[in-house]
Amino acid sequence: MARRTGRTGPERSGDAAVPLRRVPLYAQAEKVLEDLLVHRQYRIGDRIPPEAELVRSLGVSRATIRAAVGRLVGRGLLVRRQGSGTFLARLPAQEGQPSQVGIKLGSNVAELGRLETYTSIAERLGLKAESDHLRVEAARSTPEEAGALELPVNGEVTRVSRVLRFDGEIAAWMIDVIPADLMPSGTLTERLTPHQMVLDLLLDEGIPVAFSEVEISTALLDPGQPAGVSLGLSQPTAALMMTETMYLDNAASAEGHPVQWSRNYFLPGKLSLRLVRDMPANRDPAIVLQLFAET
């Protein structure tokens, strides 16, 4: 098949598709595909065109497309889902554009579906996550915390609060609560670092956290309330609120006992969730989590 390298299709400008001499054809195709993901404005979770369509539009062989897509999968930009196609997992970094990264949760890729903290997700995707105003205190449970952790109201808990930053930008205010008999405040203060989430510490201590349940809603943050003060708000601001309860492995607790309750308030533009639904039933749905370093 003749190799057409002057144009990549009607939606691309000629200069972006000019091949580099002595660069393998699959590497040229990889670069063109990477550009297409940006210029055609794909979003995290979108399915890219099928292999046959890419072969036609780029004018290269099926083997070349397969190799180029494989390299993008290896870099974490794309993810394959058997029976569904290939999807955008995160966008390539582009100079002058906000840093935007995403991760597909619940897909066929077990590594992406595991329970992990925002700091570990951010680190794996190239964002620097850090904490400000980290506070650990011995406290009494509120009715909501007690209900989630199956404790008496006013039971003893250890409460952790902090401001989370991505690449230096304030992203969220976070509260984590665990039963005091699991880890008292003094012990947690000694062992928790600003770069760790409470879940990281629990796992490091050998506590077998197995799964969590998450409720997603919105909240209006008032500048005078603790969240608004910590986030430096000057006016009421809507936030994405994620409430999560984590449970022990059933092998350690026959009823999957709750061990951590968390509530996180993400500022606008710092995190989004999209549900990707598939048919038929034997294809897994996916939840797309995006973290943003800048507004």
N, C-alpha and C positions, 0 to 999 in steps of 0.2 A: 504494500500500500504506500502511495506517495505520502510524504510527510508535509503537511501544510503548517508552516510555522509563522506565516505573516499575520494571521488573524485567528482569534479564538472564538468568534461568534459575533452576532450583531450587537451584543450588549457590552463589548469590551473595546477600549481604545487600542490602536495599533501599537503604541509605545510600550504598553504593559505586557504585550504578548511577544515582543521581540526576543528570540532565543539567545542564550549565551553560548558562544562557540566552545566546543570541547566540554560542555556540560551534558551529562547523560540525558537522554530524552525524558526518562521518567522523572528526573529532578526538575527539568523544565516544566513538565506537566504538573508536578507538585506545586511549583511556584504559581503557575497560572490558576490552579484550583484554589490555592490559598487566597489569591487576589479576588477570585470570583466570590468567595465567601463574604468578603468585605463589600465589594462594589455592588453586588446584588442584594445587599442588606439582609442576609440571612440572620435569623435570631436563634438563640440557644434553644435546642430541641427541634429545630426544623430539619426535615429530611432533605438531603441533597439529591440532585437528579440521579436517576439510575445509571448504571454503568454504560448501557447501550446509548443513552442520550449523550453522555459525556464523550463517548467515542465519536459520535457524529459531529458534535459541536467543536471538538478540539482537533479532529482529523488525525488522530493517532490510533494505535492498535489497542485492543482490549487488554493485552498484557501490560502495556504502558500505563493505562488508566488504573489497572488493578495494583500495580506497583506504587503509583503515586498516591492513591487512596490509602494503601497500606502504610506508607510513610506518615501520612497525616494522622492515621489512627494511632501509630506508634508514638507520635508527638502529643497525643491527647486532644487534638483538635476535633477529631471525628470519633464516633463510636458506632460499631456495627451491632445490629440487633437482628438475630436470626429470624427470617420470615417477614421482617418489616422493612429493612433497608439500612442505610447509613445516615446518621444524624449528626448535626453539629453539636459538639460537647462544650466547646469554648471557642471564642473568637481569637484570631491571631492578633498580637499586639501591633498597633499602628501608631506611628509617631504623631504626636499632636492630638490624639484622641484620648478620652477618659479610659482609664484602665478598667477593663470589664472581663471578668472570668466567670465561668460557670461549671457546674458539675452535674451530671445526670445521676439521679438517685433512683434506685429501684429497677434499674435496667438489667439486662442479662449479664452485665459485667459486675461480678460479685464485689470487686474491689470498690466500685462506686456506690454500691448499695449498703455499705457497712455503716454502723453507728459510729460517728466520729465527731470531733469538736470543730467549731469554726476556725480555731487556730490551726489545726492540722489540715483542714481543707485549704485554708488560705496559703499555708506554707507549701503544700503540694502544687498549688496553682500559681506560685510566684508572688503572692502578696505577703507583706510583712504585717503580722497581727501583734498588737501589744495592748497592755492595759494601763489605764490611769485611774487614780482614786480608788485603788483596791482596798476594800475594807472587809475584815472578818470579825464577826461578833457573836457572842453567845446571846440567844434571844428566846422568846416564847413564840410558839407557832400561832399564826392567824388562823381563823376558821378554814379559809381556803387551803392553806398549807397543810393544816392538820388533816383535812379530808383527803388530800392527794397522797399524803405520806402515811395515812392510817395511824395517826397519832391522836392523843387527847388534845382538845383545844387548850391552848396555853402550855402544850408540851415543850420540852427543852429541845431546841434545834441550834444548829450552827448556820448562820446566814452570811453569805458572801455577796458583795455588790461591787461593781466596777463599771468603768467606761471602756468600751472596746474601740480600738482604732485600727483602720486598714491603711497601710502606707502613710501613717501620720494623720489621717483624716478621721475625725470623730464619726463613728458609725452606729453605735448602739449603747444603751444602758442595760446592764444585765444583773439579774438577781438569781442566786442559787441557794437552795436550802436543803440541808441534809439532817437526819436525826442526830442529836448530840451524842447518843450512845454509839453511833457508827464512827464518828470522828469529832471529838470535842474541839472547840474553837482554838484552844492553845496549840493542839497538835496540828491542826490545819494551818494556822498562822506560821508555824515553824517550817512546814513542808511545802506550802503552795508558793510558787513563784509567779511574778506578774505575767510571764509568758505561757502559763498553764491555765487550762480550764479545770474546774472541779472534777469533771469526768476523767481527765488525764490523770489526776492524782489518785482517784479511786481505783483506776485500773493499775496504776503503778503500785498501789498498796495491795493488790491481789483481790480486790473486791469484784466479783464476777457479774458486772453489769451486762445484761444480755440484749435488752431492747427498750424502746421508748415509745410513748404515745405523744403526738404533737397536735395541739389545737392552734389554728391560725385565725387571727381576727385583727381588728384595728383599734387604736386608742387615741384619744386627744390628750396630748401632754401639755400641762399647764406650766408656765415658767416658774411659778412659785412652789411647785411640788418637787419632791426629791429628784425625780427623773429629769424634770425640766432644768433644775438647778445644776445637776451633774453634767447635763449635755450643753449647758450654756445657752439655753433658749431665751429669746427676748419677746416671743409672742407664742400663743397657743399653736401647736404643731401636731399634725396627724402622724402617727407612726404605725408600722407593721408590728403587731404584738404576737409573739410565739410563746405559748405556754407548753412546757414539756415535762412529763413525768417518766423517770427511768426506773427500770425494774431489774431485780436480780435474776440470774439464770435459774430456770425451774429446778435444775439439779441441786442448787444451793437452797432454794426456797420452793416448796411444793406449789405455792400459790403465786409465785413470781412477785415477791414482796417489793414494794416501792422503796427506793433508796435515795432518790434525788428529785426535787421539784425545782423547775427553773422558769423564769419569765424574762423574756428579752424584748426590748423595744428598739426596733431598727428605724433610723431616720429615713425620710423619703430619699429614694435613689440609691440606697446602700444595699438593699437585698430585695430580690423578687423571687417568687415561686410560680412556676407554670406547670400545669398537669397536661401531659401528653397522653391521649387516650387512643387505643388501638382496637381494631377488629380483625379477626374473630377473637373469641375468648382465650384461645391458647397463646396469644401474644401478650406479653407483660406490658402494663402501662408504665410510665416513667414520670417522675417528678423532677423538674429542672430547677435547681437552686443556683441563683446568680448572686455574686458578691461584687460590689462596686467600690473602688478605692477613692473616686472623686465624684463630685456632683456634676 
